[in-house]
């Protein structure tokens, strides 16, 4: 099994960790799979939103991703990116794919989650637990594959 290193910013400064104030709540909900300090990238494709317009934008991050029995939560650099109840019908708009061994892709059409937005957002995580995340997300209602309009996760 391949060992994926934690991001440098996580190792030096703790960036990309699960927020300490949120951790007790997530533990009460029953953590199914969790990882933090994951390096990765955020990709916006053909995004049009209030005050934002991106044909293709990509930036690196250090992030945490947690799947509990009740929700899916992602934070990067301390900012909440995803907080979605597994009971929310929107979870079926979340696509999950294994890009490669140790690489997980979460993508979605932004208009499904934010009013006034359009275009595809994708989070690519480097984690040893990619398979476990994929299975947990599919079990909660996410779809296998990549959101329509997203660049191929293998690019």
Backbone torsions as a table, in degrees:
resi	resn	phi	psi	omega
1	UNK	NA	137.2	-179.5
2	UNK	-77.5	136.8	176.4
3	UNK	-98.6	119.0	178.2
4	UNK	-92.1	126.3	179.5
5	UNK	-73.5	149.4	172.9
6	UNK	-71.5	154.3	-178.4
7	UNK	-64.2	153.0	-179.9
8	UNK	-61.5	-41.2	-179.9
9	UNK	-64.9	-30.5	175.9
10	UNK	-71.9	-45.9	-179.0
11	UNK	-63.9	-35.1	-178.7
12	UNK	-86.4	-43.0	-170.8
13	UNK	-124.5	-3.0	-179.1
14	UNK	78.3	11.2	178.9
15	UNK	-70.0	133.7	-178.2
16	UNK	97.2	15.3	177.7
17	UNK	-92.2	162.5	174.9
18	UNK	-68.9	128.8	179.8
19	UNK	-55.6	130.2	-176.2
20	UNK	-59.6	-34.6	179.2
21	UNK	-68.9	-25.6	-177.1
22	UNK	-89.4	-25.3	-173.6
23	UNK	-55.9	-46.2	179.2
24	UNK	-59.1	-38.4	178.4
25	UNK	-64.7	-44.5	179.5
26	UNK	-62.9	-39.7	178.2
27	UNK	-64.4	-39.3	177.5
28	UNK	-64.9	-32.8	179.8
29	UNK	-75.1	-14.9	179.8
30	UNK	87.7	93.3	-178.6
31	UNK	-70.4	125.3	177.6
32	UNK	-88.4	-47.8	177.0
33	UNK	-154.6	143.1	-176.0
34	UNK	-151.0	145.1	172.6
35	UNK	-152.4	150.1	178.3
36	UNK	-140.0	164.6	-178.2
37	UNK	70.8	22.6	-178.7
38	UNK	-80.1	129.3	170.3
39	UNK	-76.5	158.9	178.5
40	UNK	173.5	-164.5	179.7
41	UNK	-145.0	152.7	175.9
42	UNK	-109.9	129.4	-178.8
43	UNK	-126.1	126.0	175.7
44	UNK	-111.5	125.6	-177.9
45	UNK	-121.4	120.9	179.3
46	UNK	51.9	47.6	-178.8
47	UNK	-90.9	129.4	175.1
48	UNK	-127.3	117.2	-176.7
49	UNK	-145.8	164.7	178.4
50	UNK	-55.0	116.6	178.9
51	UNK	77.6	4.6	-178.3
52	UNK	-137.5	143.4	174.9
53	UNK	-154.2	116.2	-178.6
54	UNK	-130.2	126.8	171.0
55	UNK	-77.1	-49.2	174.7
56	UNK	-155.3	117.6	178.5
57	UNK	-130.9	135.2	179.2
58	UNK	-136.3	136.6	176.2
59	UNK	-146.7	147.3	179.8
60	UNK	-79.7	162.0	177.0
61	UNK	-155.6	168.7	168.3
62	UNK	-120.0	123.9	-169.2
63	UNK	-139.3	167.5	170.5
64	UNK	-122.3	148.9	176.3
65	UNK	-138.4	129.9	-179.4
66	UNK	-133.3	131.9	172.1
67	UNK	-116.5	120.6	176.9
68	UNK	-110.7	-176.4	175.2
69	UNK	-70.7	-11.4	-176.0
70	UNK	-120.7	-19.8	-175.4
71	UNK	-157.9	168.3	173.1
72	UNK	-120.3	126.0	-176.7
73	UNK	-131.5	133.5	175.8
74	UNK	-132.1	132.5	173.8
75	UNK	-127.2	139.3	171.5
76	UNK	-129.8	132.0	-177.3
77	UNK	50.5	36.8	177.0
78	UNK	80.3	-1.1	-179.2
79	UNK	-103.4	132.1	178.9
80	UNK	-69.0	127.4	177.3
81	UNK	-106.3	-39.2	-179.6
82	UNK	-137.6	133.7	172.2
83	UNK	-149.1	93.7	-170.1
84	UNK	-128.8	124.4	176.3
85	UNK	-68.8	142.6	177.5
86	UNK	-71.6	-13.4	176.1
87	UNK	-85.4	-14.4	-178.9
88	UNK	-72.7	127.0	179.4
89	UNK	-59.4	-19.7	179.3
90	UNK	-63.5	-17.6	-178.5
91	UNK	-61.4	-24.9	178.1
92	UNK	-71.7	-11.9	175.0
93	UNK	-88.0	-1.3	178.4
94	UNK	-92.8	127.1	179.9
95	UNK	-107.5	138.8	-179.8
96	UNK	-127.7	137.6	-178.1
97	UNK	-147.3	149.3	171.6
98	UNK	-95.4	112.6	-177.8
99	UNK	-73.3	-41.9	-175.6
100	UNK	-163.7	175.2	175.1
101	UNK	-59.9	121.6	178.9
102	UNK	82.2	13.0	179.0
103	UNK	-132.2	123.5	-177.3
104	UNK	-115.6	138.7	177.0
105	UNK	-118.7	129.2	170.6
106	UNK	-117.3	123.3	-178.9
107	UNK	-136.8	156.6	-179.6
108	UNK	-164.7	156.7	173.2
109	UNK	-77.8	121.6	-173.9
110	UNK	-61.5	-30.4	-179.1
111	UNK	-66.0	-19.8	176.9
112	UNK	-71.4	-19.6	-173.5
113	UNK	-119.3	-20.6	-178.3
114	UNK	-138.0	128.6	176.5
115	UNK	-65.2	139.1	176.9
116	UNK	83.1	1.1	179.7
117	UNK	-106.5	153.5	168.9
118	UNK	-149.0	158.1	-177.7
119	UNK	109.8	167.7	-174.6
120	UNK	-102.5	135.0	174.1
121	UNK	-112.8	139.1	180.0
122	UNK	-138.1	136.4	174.2
123	UNK	-113.4	126.7	178.0
124	UNK	-114.4	120.5	-175.3
125	UNK	-111.8	141.1	172.2
126	UNK	-101.3	109.6	-175.9
127	UNK	-150.5	143.9	174.7
128	UNK	-68.5	-16.0	-174.9
129	UNK	-103.9	24.4	-177.7
130	UNK	-54.3	-45.6	-179.1
131	UNK	-63.8	-41.8	-179.6
132	UNK	-65.5	-41.1	176.8
133	UNK	-61.7	-46.1	-178.8
134	UNK	-57.2	-49.5	-178.7
135	UNK	-62.8	-44.5	-178.6
136	UNK	-63.7	-42.0	-179.3
137	UNK	-68.1	-40.9	177.0
138	UNK	-64.4	-40.9	177.6
139	UNK	-61.8	-28.7	178.9
140	UNK	-87.3	-4.3	175.5
141	UNK	116.4	-3.3	175.7
142	UNK	-68.5	158.6	-178.3
143	UNK	-102.1	146.3	176.7
144	UNK	-72.9	137.1	175.6
145	UNK	118.2	-160.6	-178.3
146	UNK	-121.2	141.5	-179.3
147	UNK	-56.6	137.9	176.7
148	UNK	-55.9	134.8	-178.8
149	UNK	93.9	-12.5	177.5
150	UNK	-78.5	151.4	172.6
151	UNK	-65.8	154.9	177.9
152	UNK	-56.9	130.8	179.2
153	UNK	-61.7	-17.5	-179.2
154	UNK	-88.9	-1.6	179.2
155	UNK	-75.1	NA	NA
